[in-house]
Amino acid sequence: MQMPTSRRYVLRHATVPSALVDAPSGADTVPLDILIEDGKIAGLGMPGSIPGDAVEMNRGMIWPCFVDLHTHLDKGQIWPRAANPDGTRMGALSTVGADRAANWNAADIRARMDFMLRCAYAHGTRAIRTHIDSIGEQPWISWPVFCDMRERWRGRIDLQAVALFHPEAAADDVWLGRLADLVAESGGILGGVPYMEQGIDDYLTRIFGHAERRGLNLDFHVDELMDPHAASLRRIAEIALDRKFAGRIVAGHCCSIALQAPGDVDRTLDLVAQARIAVVSLPMCNMYLQDRTAARTPRWRGVTLLHEMRARGIAVSVSSDNSRDPFYAYGDMDLVEVYREATRIAHLDHPVGDWPASVSVTPAAVAGFASARIAVGAPADLVLFRARTFNEWLCRPQSDRVVLRDGRAIDRTLPDYRELDAIVGAP
């Protein structure tokens, strides 16, 4: 697709997901002409209605650049030196722990983060929230690197970070206070993994307290395992309501609720909706790790109740999670792949409806990034596809997409894995 070099041109006869424009129709898509002028969307009109130099889209789809709400940039790309020995979650935890202790210095983290960001940028992502392993003294190594990368990538990818730590790491409230101070100074978000039954109220109460005193938002890893008795999501909602927590809360994974009795599901989701907690599902990573036993076919998908949540007005997103590390051996920070696989795993189709918002408009609103809608006045940060329908779009990886930033096509060359050989080892 040849893009013009003029300051004003029209993307003519395009197809846009209805959920991603200001005036959605009852159909999955709408036909549009999109006027680009001085790097912004200057006009929207019926096909053929806007005059001027044009790129003929021939009904090709146009999406806004993507927003990835849940990733792990600090873990990414360590697979060559730290492969999961058995594909299980425990295998991932032990392998990452050993690799972190041995290798996670500033230079190592910076090189891998930059590689991951270049992948995401080439695929069309413009905003990312990453979780940062914040255990022991690691935060004081990783967070300065993140802050540096946030400045280096400003204007290309907007970045946010969440402090990720297990209850054992937060047993010392003085240490937790130091971490919360670091997060606040870094403009970050406080997180946690409330997976236990005993002591969960104390753990959550302390996290909420530290967040409230510093004006921080919260983002938890929640009920990720195959445990039908897990109740962390419900307790987060109850505590948020009891405290009248004013910040934003995101709950990631939330897999266990899919195994619970209908009455328990209803009570939890009602509380989640009332507390305005947003949920992000990580379907590829959860399918990789969960229900894995040697020589046995897995029986369940590990995906949360996205349809039931959306029906209650809960903001739901799907995201990349891990890429090429012991928690997920694959992935390339490509939200086209994530959305395509989420559609197949969680049946986000028939109709497609507003599910395209789950990788764009919804996570942008949840995280407080700039709006991802295709609207007049918005930056012309767009992804152009030859696919004309969702069926065509979902059937192929869309490797020939064109990514526009401020109305100009970027170089979509992906970084070569060989660049990391000196960091993570050659295959």
C-alpha positions in Angstrom: 0.0 0.0 0.0 1.6 3.2 -1.2 1.1 6.1 1.2 1.1 9.8 0.1 3.7 12.2 1.4 1.3 15.2 1.3 0.0 16.8 4.5 -3.6 16.2 3.5 -5.0 13.0 2.1 -8.1 10.7 2.3 -8.3 7.0 3.2 -11.1 6.3 0.9 -13.7 3.4 0.9 -12.5 2.0 4.3 -14.2 -0.4 6.6 -14.0 0.4 10.4 -15.2 -1.7 13.3 -18.4 0.0 14.5 -17.4 -0.1 18.2 -14.3 2.1 17.5 -16.1 5.2 16.1 -18.0 7.9 17.9 -21.4 6.9 16.3 -21.5 3.1 16.2 -24.2 1.5 14.1 -26.0 -1.8 14.7 -23.6 -3.6 12.3 -20.2 -4.9 13.2 -18.5 -2.5 10.8 -19.2 0.9 9.1 -18.0 2.2 5.7 -16.0 5.4 5.9 -13.8 7.9 4.2 -11.2 9.2 6.7 -9.5 12.6 6.1 -5.9 12.9 7.4 -4.5 16.4 7.7 -1.3 17.5 9.5 -1.1 14.2 11.4 -4.7 14.2 12.7 -8.0 12.8 11.7 -9.6 16.0 10.2 -12.9 14.5 8.9 -15.0 11.4 8.6 -17.6 10.9 5.9 -19.6 8.4 3.8 -17.5 6.5 1.2 -16.5 8.8 -1.7 -17.8 12.0 0.0 -14.4 13.6 0.9 -12.4 15.0 -2.1 -8.7 15.2 -2.4 -5.6 13.0 -2.9 -6.6 9.5 -1.7 -5.4 6.1 -0.8 -7.9 3.6 -2.2 -8.7 1.2 0.7 -11.0 -0.9 -1.5 -13.0 -1.7 1.7 -9.9 -2.6 3.7 -10.3 -2.4 7.4 -8.8 0.4 9.5 -8.3 0.1 13.3 -6.9 2.6 15.8 -3.5 1.7 17.1 -3.8 -0.8 20.0 -3.6 -0.6 23.8 -2.1 -3.5 25.7 -3.3 -3.3 29.4 -1.4 -6.2 30.9 2.2 -7.2 30.0 5.5 -8.2 31.6 8.2 -6.3 29.8 10.8 -7.1 32.5 10.4 -10.9 32.0 10.2 -10.9 28.2 12.5 -12.8 25.9 14.4 -14.8 28.6 13.3 -18.2 27.1 16.6 -19.1 25.5 18.4 -19.0 28.9 15.4 -19.8 31.1 12.9 -22.2 29.5 10.1 -23.6 31.5 11.1 -27.2 32.3 7.5 -28.7 32.2 5.2 -25.9 31.0 3.5 -25.5 34.5 3.0 -22.4 36.6 5.2 -23.8 39.3 7.9 -24.4 36.7 7.5 -20.8 35.5 7.7 -19.4 39.0 10.9 -21.3 40.0 12.6 -20.7 36.6 11.9 -16.9 36.6 13.0 -16.6 40.2 16.3 -18.2 39.5 16.8 -16.1 36.4 15.9 -12.9 38.2 18.4 -13.6 40.9 21.2 -14.4 38.4 20.7 -12.1 35.6 18.3 -9.1 36.1 20.7 -6.2 36.2 19.9 -2.8 34.6 21.6 -3.6 31.2 19.8 -6.9 30.9 16.3 -5.5 31.6 16.9 -2.5 29.4 17.9 -4.5 26.4 15.0 -6.9 26.7 12.4 -4.2 27.3 13.6 -2.2 24.3 13.3 -5.3 22.1 9.8 -5.9 23.3 8.8 -2.3 22.7 10.1 -2.4 19.2 8.0 -5.5 18.5 4.9 -3.8 19.9 5.5 -0.6 18.0 6.0 -2.4 14.7 2.8 -4.3 15.2 0.8 -1.1 15.8 0.6 -0.7 19.6 0.7 2.8 21.0 0.2 2.3 24.8 1.3 -0.5 27.2 0.9 -1.2 30.9 3.6 -3.5 32.2 3.9 -5.3 35.5 7.3 -5.1 37.2 8.6 -7.9 39.4 9.1 -6.0 42.7 10.6 -8.4 45.2 13.5 -7.8 47.7 15.9 -5.2 46.2 14.8 -5.8 42.6 12.5 -2.8 42.5 15.4 -0.4 42.9 17.0 -1.9 39.8 14.0 -2.4 37.6 11.9 0.7 38.2 14.7 3.2 37.2 15.1 1.2 34.0 11.4 1.4 33.4 11.4 5.2 34.0 14.2 5.6 31.6 12.5 3.5 28.9 9.3 5.5 29.4 11.1 8.7 28.5 13.0 7.1 25.6 9.7 5.9 24.1 7.7 9.0 24.8 5.7 9.9 21.7 5.9 6.4 20.3 4.5 4.2 23.0 2.9 5.5 26.2 4.0 3.4 29.2 2.7 2.6 32.7 4.0 0.2 35.3 2.6 -1.8 38.1 4.6 -3.1 41.1 4.0 -6.9 41.2 4.8 -8.8 44.5 3.6 -11.8 46.3 2.3 -11.8 49.9 5.5 -13.3 51.2 7.5 -10.3 49.8 5.1 -7.8 51.5 5.1 -9.4 54.9 7.3 -6.5 56.1 5.1 -3.4 56.1 8.2 -1.1 56.2 9.5 -2.7 53.0 6.0 -2.3 51.5 6.0 1.3 52.4 9.4 1.8 50.7 8.1 0.1 47.6 4.9 2.2 47.6 7.1 5.4 47.9 9.2 4.2 44.9 6.0 3.5 42.9 4.6 6.9 43.7 7.8 8.7 42.8 7.9 6.8 39.5 4.3 7.6 38.6 3.3 3.9 38.9 0.5 1.7 40.1 0.5 -0.6 43.1 -0.3 -4.3 42.5 -0.1 -7.6 44.2 -1.1 -11.2 44.0 -3.8 -12.0 46.7 -4.0 -15.8 46.1 -4.1 -17.0 49.7 -7.2 -17.7 51.9 -5.6 -17.0 55.3 -4.4 -13.4 55.8 -5.9 -12.1 52.6 -7.8 -9.3 54.3 -4.7 -8.0 56.1 -2.7 -8.2 52.8 -5.3 -6.3 50.8 -6.0 -3.8 53.6 -2.4 -2.8 53.8 -2.1 -2.5 50.0 -5.3 -0.4 49.9 -4.0 1.8 52.7 -0.6 2.4 51.1 -2.4 3.3 47.8 -4.8 5.7 49.5 -2.1 7.5 51.3 -0.2 8.1 48.1 -3.1 8.5 45.7 -2.2 5.4 43.7 -4.3 3.2 41.5 -4.4 -0.6 41.9 -3.9 -3.5 39.5 -3.9 -7.1 40.9 -3.2 -10.6 39.6 -6.4 -12.3 40.8 -7.6 -15.9 41.1 -5.4 -17.2 38.3 -5.5 -20.9 39.2 -8.1 -23.8 38.9 -9.4 -23.2 42.3 -13.3 -23.0 42.5 -13.0 -21.7 46.1 -10.8 -18.7 45.3 -12.5 -15.5 46.5 -9.8 -12.8 46.0 -11.9 -11.0 43.3 -14.9 -10.8 45.7 -12.8 -9.6 48.6 -11.1 -6.9 46.5 -14.5 -5.6 45.5 -15.9 -5.8 49.1 -12.9 -3.9 50.5 -13.0 -1.3 47.8 -16.6 -0.7 48.5 -16.2 -0.7 52.3 -13.3 1.9 52.0 -15.0 3.9 49.2 -11.7 3.6 47.4 -11.4 6.5 45.0 -8.8 5.2 42.7 -9.1 2.9 39.7 -8.8 -0.9 40.1 -7.9 -3.5 37.5 -8.1 -7.2 38.1 -6.1 -9.5 35.8 -6.8 -13.2 35.0 -9.8 -13.9 37.3 -9.9 -17.5 35.9 -11.3 -19.3 39.0 -14.7 -17.7 38.8 -15.4 -19.8 35.7 -15.4 -22.9 37.9 -17.8 -21.5 40.6 -21.5 -22.1 41.2 -23.9 -19.7 39.5 -25.0 -18.1 42.7 -21.5 -17.3 43.8 -20.7 -16.0 40.3 -23.6 -13.6 40.4 -22.7 -12.3 43.9 -19.1 -11.7 42.9 -19.8 -10.0 39.6 -22.5 -7.8 41.1 -19.9 -6.5 43.6 -17.3 -6.1 40.9 -19.7 -4.0 38.8 -20.7 -1.9 41.8 -17.0 -1.3 42.7 -16.3 -0.3 39.1 -13.4 -2.8 38.9 -12.1 -3.4 35.3 -11.1 -6.9 34.3 -8.4 -7.9 31.8 -8.2 -11.5 30.5 -5.0 -13.1 29.2 -6.3 -16.0 27.3 -3.1 -17.2 25.5 -1.0 -17.4 28.6 -3.7 -19.0 30.8 -4.3 -21.7 28.2 -0.6 -22.4 28.0 -0.1 -22.8 31.8 -3.3 -24.2 33.1 -4.6 -27.7 33.4 -1.3 -29.0 32.2 -0.3 -32.5 33.1 2.2 -34.6 31.2 0.7 -37.0 28.6 -2.8 -35.7 29.4 -5.0 -33.4 27.2 -6.1 -30.3 29.0 -9.8 -30.1 29.8 -10.4 -26.3 30.2 -9.5 -23.0 28.7 -8.6 -20.9 31.7 -10.5 -17.9 30.5 -12.6 -15.7 32.7 -16.3 -14.9 32.3 -16.0 -12.2 29.8 -19.5 -12.3 28.4 -21.1 -12.3 31.8 -18.9 -9.4 32.9 -19.6 -7.3 29.9 -23.4 -7.9 30.3 -23.1 -6.3 33.7 -21.3 -3.2 32.3 -17.9 -4.3 33.7 -15.1 -3.0 31.5 -13.3 -6.0 30.0 -10.1 -6.1 28.0 -7.8 -8.8 26.5 -4.1 -8.4 26.5 -0.7 -10.0 25.7 0.5 -10.9 29.2 3.9 -12.7 28.9 6.0 -13.1 25.8 8.7 -15.7 25.3 9.4 -16.4 28.9 8.6 -19.3 31.2 5.0 -18.1 31.8 4.3 -18.2 28.1 6.8 -19.6 25.6 5.4 -17.7 22.6 3.9 -14.3 21.6 5.4 -11.2 20.0 3.5 -8.3 21.6 1.1 -8.3 18.7 -2.5 -7.5 19.7 -3.8 -8.7 16.4 -2.7 -12.1 17.4 -4.1 -11.7 20.9 -7.5 -10.6 19.7 -7.7 -13.3 17.0 -6.9 -16.0 19.5 -9.2 -14.5 22.2 -12.0 -14.6 19.6 -11.5 -18.3 19.1 -10.9 -19.1 22.8 -13.7 -17.1 24.3 -16.2 -16.9 21.4 -16.0 -13.1 20.8 -18.0 -13.4 17.7 -21.5 -14.0 16.2 -21.9 -11.1 16.5 -18.5 -9.4 16.8 -20.3 -6.4 18.4 -18.1 -4.2 20.6 -15.4 -6.7 21.3 -12.8 -4.8 19.1 -12.9 -2.2 21.9 -11.2 -4.8 24.2 -7.8 -4.1 22.6 -8.3 -0.4 22.1 -11.0 1.9 23.4 -11.7 0.0 26.7 -8.1 -0.5 27.9 -7.3 3.1 27.0 -10.2 4.4 29.1 -9.4 2.0 32.0 -5.7 3.0 32.2 -6.3 6.7 31.5 -4.4 6.7 28.2 -5.5 9.0 25.4 -8.7 7.9 23.8 -8.3 5.2 21.1 -11.5 6.0 19.1 -11.4 6.9 15.5 -12.7 10.5 15.9 -12.2 13.9 14.4 -9.3 15.7 16.1 -7.6 12.5 17.2 -4.1 11.7 16.1 -3.9 9.7 12.9 -2.5 6.7 14.7 -4.1 3.9 12.7 -3.5 0.4 11.4 -4.5 -0.3 7.8 -5.4 -3.8 6.6 -6.2 -5.3 3.3 -8.8 -7.6 5.0 -12.3 -6.3 4.2 -14.3 -8.3 6.8 -13.8 -9.7 10.2 -13.7 -13.2 8.7 -10.8 -12.2 6.4 -9.1 -10.3 9.3 -9.3 -13.2 11.7 -8.2 -15.9 9.2 -4.7 -14.5 8.6 -2.0 -12.9 10.7 -2.2 -9.6 8.8 1.5 -9.4 8.3 1.1 -6.9 5.5 -0.6 -4.3 7.7 0.5 -0.6 7.4 0.9 1.3 10.7 0.4 5.1 10.7 1.7 7.3 13.4 0.6 10.9 13.1 -0.6 10.0 9.6 2.8 8.7 8.4 3.7 5.1 7.7 6.3 3.7 10.1 9.0 1.2 9.4 7.5 -2.1 10.5 10.8 -4.1 10.5 10.8 -6.4 13.5 13.9 -6.7 15.6 16.0 -9.8 14.9 16.2 -12.4 17.7 20.0 -12.5 17.1 20.2 -9.1 18.7 19.5 -10.8 22.0 22.1 -13.6 21.7 24.6 -11.7 23.8 21.9 -11.1 26.5 19.9 -14.4 26.7 22.2 -16.8 24.8 22.0 -18.1 21.2 19.6 -21.0 20.5 
